[in-house]
Amino acid sequence: MNPGGPTNTEYSLIGPGFAAFVAFFVLAIALYFLVRSMNGHLRRVAWQQRAEEEAQAALEAGTTEEQRQPRS
């Protein structure tokens, strides 16, 4: 659909341009760092939860961390 009619070829030459490319690139970089940060936070939460579960299991079993690990 060409608003200038079939003889207007300038309308078909207009594109998003360099500014749109830069904006898209900046958003892609921001998304990369956001996902990277989220993965780090999720790993930390999973590690803390695992440590709490192990501590709770040790308390229920009546052992402590020092008793489970041999001394060198």
Order of alpha helices (4+ residues) and beta strands (2+ residues): alpha-alpha-alpha
